Amino acid sequence: MPALAAAQFNPPVQQWAYGGCSPSTCQTGWYSGPAVADIDNDNALEIVWGSYDVVALSISGSVDWRGSNGQRVWPAIAVADFDVASAGLESAVGRGGNQLTLYSASGAVLWTRSPFAGGEVRSLAAADIDGNGDLEIVVGRASSGGTLQVSVYEHDGTLRPGWPARRAGEPGNGAGMYNENLAIGDLDGDGQSEIYAPTDTHYITALHPNGDQLLASTAYGLSGGLPKTWSQVGVHVDQAADLQGFADCGTQHRPNFANAAPAIADMDGNGTLELIVPGDVYNCAIGDPAGDLYYLPWILKRNRTRWSNASVDWTVIPAPGQSGAPLIQGQFATIEDAVVNAVPADLDGDGQREILMQSYDGKLHAWWLDKTEKHSWPYVIPGTGFRFGAEPAVADLDGDGHAEVIFTTWPQKGGNAVGKLIILSYQGVLLTSVDLPAPRGGNWNGGLAAPTLVQLDADPNWEAVIGTSQSGVVVYELQGSANTRLRWGTSRGSLLRNGQPASTDAVFRNGFE
């Protein structure tokens, strides 16, 4: 099987690189995946990406417009028709310096807001949370503080009533959100979406469209005569600790969600959505990060209970198995940190989703619903020195019913080392890979965010559009991909960046299903 599959995929062919760069240098790119859409209604696709500046590029790589700024863009830019009365699509951008900016299709700044008292906007997503036909922009705060972690803006920059939340004085626990720590979806089918925001604790902030907190199952007890809120119910490895309300540190472990990018999907195809949250399990007798052990995923229902069905029981999470301790953390002079984004996608075509997650152990993991990593998973990121992998995209590139996994890597800094663009089979077997371009203005280069898969030009093959650390936007043609069907086609699942796949097997021709 691996030899036959490898013969079907020639290495990706670079179409162009250094998109958005100057002739001598590139701004540093972070964890923001590029967006591809026809933003100005001219029947041609544009690429929108942020490093510090936001650039809109033509499909040849030339700059259509630039939104200059001195603060970095961490989260993927959300591109959508936020303002239905105006022509084209708008781009919602979160930055350092506590900035949220909405750009028009032509690159004009429509408005800028400071959502919080300070910190960085690293979490950004969009959704029609109240079902009224207009999209809202949801952001999270990357700084300390136990409340006011999440805020919501209307398309015109108006702060939605009831936000930011969790509000001061309300019960619960929370802290900063240091990755794209948002997932938005209607888990209870009431026509309105809930906002799920894991924070730098072992608690998950969960909120209604009006900013009120979601209530958890009475299985976790009462508070003031009412069911506890989600943010009052701690998450632990053992469900028994969830139910007793605390961990016996040293014997019962719990996760930290500081860098956890959650996702929402119907895991088993029964029509009900679930929340998937990766957590950094640590020994709380030692503390985090010194006691960090491994990353594992949780699957939760709308009432905060752990998910199960007639065949599998996720009230007990997977055993650590090959999930390992961090190779290195917080040593930014050596390598940029691994962050962990959940990707629910059907790898083997059986109608049930697997959970893919990159991790700080230098591996890309894939769990089946029976809680095992099958075949050749996990995949160890190749290269010398420290190496990490980014959030993967998932697509059936050759139309055989089995998905391929497409992702980038980044290396230890120095020596002009570069990461790779890698394509794996659904079994975790390497099909092909290619080095990313040389750095321009730095001493290393890699891709920290998911690629965006799109049919960019007139030929039948699809392209991977990549935002890199030191070579701007890079585009590769994926050989043998004319029959591509998407499973998870871009950073955080769609151009709304809300942790949901755009649509199972969607044909991603203009940025939307």
N, C-alpha and C positions, 0 to 999 in steps of 0.2 A: 504493500500500500504506500509507504513513504516514498519509495523510489519512483513509482508511477506518478504520484502526485507532484513530486519535485520536478519531474520532466515536463509537467504542464505549465509551470510558472517560471518564466525567465525573469531575471532581475528587473525591478522597476527602472525605467529610463527617465533620467532627469530632463525636464523640459526647460526649466529656468530656475534661477536662485537669486538671492539677495534682493528680493522684492521689498521695496520700502527703504532700502539702505542708501547711503551716500556712496560715492566711488571709493572712499577710503575707510569707512567704518559702518557698522550696524549698531543700532540701539539694542540693548540686551532684551531678549524676549523671555517671558516668564511662563506661567502655566495657562495662558490664554490660547485656546484653540481658535483657528480662523473660521469665519463664516463665509459662505458662498451663496449668493442670491442675486437676482436682477433687482437691485435696489432702486434704480431710477426709471424703470419701465421702458428701457430702450431695446428690449429683446436680446440683451447680452448680459452675461453673468459678470458680477464683480466679486472681488475678494475683500473682506473687511477684517482687519487684524490690528491688534494693539500690542505694543511693547511699552513705550511711554507715549509717543505719538500714536494716534489711530490713523491708519492709512486705508484708503479704498483703492484697489488695484484692478486694472483690466486683466483679462485672461492672458495677456502677453507679459504682464508684470509691470507695466508702466503705471505711474501714480496718477489717479484721477483727482484725489484730494487728500489732504493731510490735516488732521486735527492735532496741533502741537500741544505738548504738555510736559511738565517736568516730573510728574508722578507716574509710577509704573501701573500698568494694567495687569492685574493678577487673574481675574476670572475671565472666562470666555465671554465675548461680546454677544448680547442677545439682539438679533436682527428680526424685525417683524413690522407689520403695519400697526404701529401703536396709535397713530393719529389717522383715523380712517378718512378724515376730511381733507388731508393733504396728499399730494402725489407721492408715490414711491414708498419705500420702507425706511424706517428709522433704526438707529443703532444705539442701544443702551450700554453704557460703559461704566464699570466700577474701577476706581483707582485708589492709590495711596493718597494721603492728605485728606481723607474723608470726603471723597468726591464721587458723585453720581451725575453723569452727563448724558443727555440725549442729543444725538446728532441727526440732522435731516439727511435725506437721500443725497444732497449735494455737499454735505460736510459742514453745513452751518450748525453752530451750537444753538439748539432750541432752548435749552435751559440746563443749569447746573445746580445741584443741591448738596448740602452737607447733612447727611441723614442722622449723624450721631454727634455726640459731644467731641469725639476725636477718633483716632484709629484709622484703619485702612478698610476699604470695601473690597473684601476678597470673595464674598458670596453674592452672586447676582443671578436672578432667574426671572422669568416672565410667565404670566398665566392670566386667564380670565377667571379670577378666583371666585367671583360672585355670580358668574353665568349671565352677565348683562350684555355680552357682546364686545366689551372693551377690555383690552389687555392692561394689567397692572404690572409694575416693576417691583420686585421684592429683593431686598438687600440685607446682608448680615454684617455685623461689626467684628473686625479683627482687632480687639483690644480687651483689656481686663474690665471687670465689672459684672455683677451678677444679674442685672436686669437690662432692659432696653437693647436687646441683642438684634432684633429684627425690625425692619420698617418697610412700609409699602407706599408707593407713589402711583397716582393716576398718570395717564399719558401726558397730561399738560403740566406735570411737575407739582401738582397739588398733593400735599400729604393726606393720605386717607385717614378719616376719623378713626380713633382708637389706637393709632400707632404713634411711636414705636412700642413694641411689646417684647417680652413679658414686662408688664408695668410695675413700677415701684410699689411695694407693699403687697403684691400678690404672692400667694404661696408658690413654692417651688425653688428650683436651683438651676443655675445656668452660668455661662461665662462667654468667652470670646469664640469666634468662628473663624478658623485660620486656613481653611481651604474653601472649596465651593460647597459649603455645608448646608445646602438647601435641596429639598425635593418637594414638589407641589403636585397634588392630585386628589381626586375625589374617590377616596377609599370606601365611603359608605353609600355612594350612588345617590346623593341628595341633590345633585346639580350644582353644588358649590365645592370648591377645592380647599383642602386643608394644607397648611404650610408646616413642614417638618424640618426642624433645625437642630441637629446634634451640636453640642457645644463642648467647650474645653472642660468637661466633667464626664461623669458616667450617666448623665441625664440628657433627655431629648426634649427640647422645647417644641410643643405642637400647638398650633393656633388656628382659630376660625378666621374667615375673611374680615371680621370686625376687630380682630386682635385679642378676643377672649381665648382663654386656654381650653384645649380639649380635655375632657374628662376620661380617665382610665377606667378599666373594669373594676368592679367592687371586689374582685379577687385580691386586689392589693390593699384593701382596707378603706377606711373613711377618714376624712379630715374635716373637722367642724360639722360633722353630720352629713357631709356630701362625699361622693367618690373623689379620690385624689386626682389631681391633674397629672398629665404625662410627666411634667417636670418635677413632680414629687416622687415618682417611681423610678428608682435607680435601676440601671441595667447591670447585670452581673453575668459571669460565665454560667453559674448554676441558677436555674429557675428558683430553687429553694431560697437563695439569697434575695432574689427579687421579691418573693412573697414575704419573707421576714423583714425586709426593708433595710437590710445592711449586710455587709460582708464581714466574715471573720477573717481579718487581714492576715495573710501568711498562709492560709489554707483555702480560702475562697477568693478568687480573683475577679477583677472587674475591668471594663474597658475605659479608655479615654477617647473622646470623640473630637479632639481638637482639629484633626486633619481629615475628618471623615466626610467624604462626598457621598450622600445616600442616593438611592434610586427608587423608583416606583414601577412595578410591572405586575402583570398577571402571570405568576410563576408557573402555574400548572394548567393554564388554559381553561379555567372553569368560569371565567367572566368576572372574577373579583380581583381587585388590585391589592397588592401587598407592598409594604415598605421594607427595603433592604438597606441595612446600615452596617458598614464596616467599622470595627472597633479595635483599638490598640490595647490588647490585654496586658495588664501589668499587675505586679504584686504590690498591693497597697500597703503592706508592711514596710516596703522599701520606698515606694513612691514612684512617681512618673517624672522624668523618663528613666531614672536609674534602674527601676524595676521592670522595664518593658520586656515582654516575653514574645509576643507574636500578634499578628492581625488575624481576625476571623470575622465572618459575617453573621448577623442576626437577621431573621425575617419576622416582621411584626404585623399584626392586624390593626384595624382602625381603633379598637378599644385597648391597644397597647399590649394585649396578650401575644404570646409567641405563636407563630403559625404552624399548622400541621394539616394534613389531609388524611384520607383513608390509607394512603400508601407510605407516607413519610412523616416523621415527627421532628419538627424543628423546635420543640420545647427544650430539647437537648441540642446545643449547637455542635458543629463538627469537632472532632478531636484535633489537636494541633497538627498531628501528622507531619508533613513537610513544611509547615508554616514556622518560620524561624525568627530569631531575635534580630534586632537591627544590626546591619553591618557597620553603620556609622550614622550619627545624628548630630545636627546642629553645628557641624564643622564646615561652615560655608566657605572657608578659604580652600577647603579640599574638594568638596562636591556639594551641589545643591541637594536639599533633602528630597527624599521620596515622599509623596503624598498619595493617599489611597482613595481611589474612586471606584465605586461599585458599578459594574456593567452587567445587567441581566440580559442575556441573549441566548437564543436556541442554537447551540453549536451543531448538534447531530441531526436536527430536522425531525425530532420526535414530537414536537408541539409543546414541549416543556422547556423552560429557560434554565440555563446554567448561570452561575455567578462568577464573573471574572473580576479579579482585583490585582493590581500591581501592589508590591509591598516593599517595606524597608529591608527585607531580607535578600533583596536582589533577585527576586523571582516574580514571574507572572503566574498567578494561580487561577484555577478553574474548578469550582465545586459543582458537582451534579446534585440534584435534589435528594439523592440518597446519602448526601454528606461525604462523598468520597471524591478524590481527585483521580480521574481515570486516565488510562492510556499513558502518554508521556508527560502529563501535567504533574507538577508545575514546571514551567520552562525557566531555566536559569539564564539570566541576562549575560551574554558573552562579552569577553574583553578582559584586558588586564587592569589591575587596580580596582577601585570601586566603580560599579556600574549600576544604574537604576533604569527602570522602564516606566513609560507614561501610560495613561489611560488608553486602552485599545479601542479601535473601531472594529466592528464585526460585520462581515458581509459574505454571502455566497458568491464569490467572484466568477466561478465557472459554471454556475447553474446546475451543479450535481446534487443539490439538496443538503450538502454539508457546508458549514460556514468556514471561512478563513478568518484569521485574527491578524489585524494589521496595526502595528504600533511602532513608536520610536523609542530610542534610548538616549541616555546621556552619560558621559564619562567623568572620571576624576579630572579636575582642572589641571591645565599645564601641558606643555609639549605639543600644543596644537592638536590634541586628541579629539576625535569626533565620535559621536554616537552613530546609530544605524537606523534605517527603516527596515523592519523585519516583517515577514509574512509567515505565519504558522498555519498548519492544518488544524482542523477541529480537534484532532488528537494531541495537539501540542507539539507536533513535529515540525522542525524547520523546513520550510519550502524554499525560501530564497531571502536574501537580504542584500543591502547595499549601504555603503558609508554615506552619511550626510556630508554636505559640502564643508570645505575648510572654513575656519572662522575668519571674519573680516573685522579686524580691530580688537580681537581678544585672543586668548591662548587655548581655547577649547570651543567645541560646538556640540549641541545636541538638541533633541526635541523633548520638552517637558510636558507637552499637552497632546491630547488626542489629535490625530489627523482628521481632516474632513474628506470624505469620499464623495465624488461628484463626477458627472460626465461633463467635463469642462469645455471641450471643444467639439468639432464636427465628427471626428473619427469615433468608432464604436467603443474603444477602450475607455475605461474610467480613469480618473486621476486621484491621487492622494495629495491634498493641499496641506502643507505643514508650516506651522509657525516655529521657528527655531530660536536658539539662544543667541547665536552670533552670525547667522547668515540670512536674517530676515525671513520672508516667505519663500518657500521652496515648493515646486510642483513636480511630481513624478507621475509618469504614465504607468499604469498597472497592466502589464502584458497579459493577454488572454482573459480580459475582464468584461468582454462585451455583454455577457449575460448576467451581470451583477444584480443581486437582490440584497438590499440592505437589511441588517438586523439591528445595528447600532452605528449610525453613519457619521457621527461627529461628537465633539466634546459635550458631555452631559446629555446625549441622546437626541437632541434636536436644537434648532437655532433659538428656541426659547430657553434652553439651558436649565430646564426644570427637573432634570433627572428622569424623564420618561422618554422611551424610544418614540420617534416621530410616528412610526407606524410599522408594524411587522412587515418585512419584505417590501417596504415602500420603494418606489422608483424615485430617486432623489435627483431630479433634473433641474430644478430651479431653486433649490435650497429648502423646499418644503415637500411633503408627501403629496 
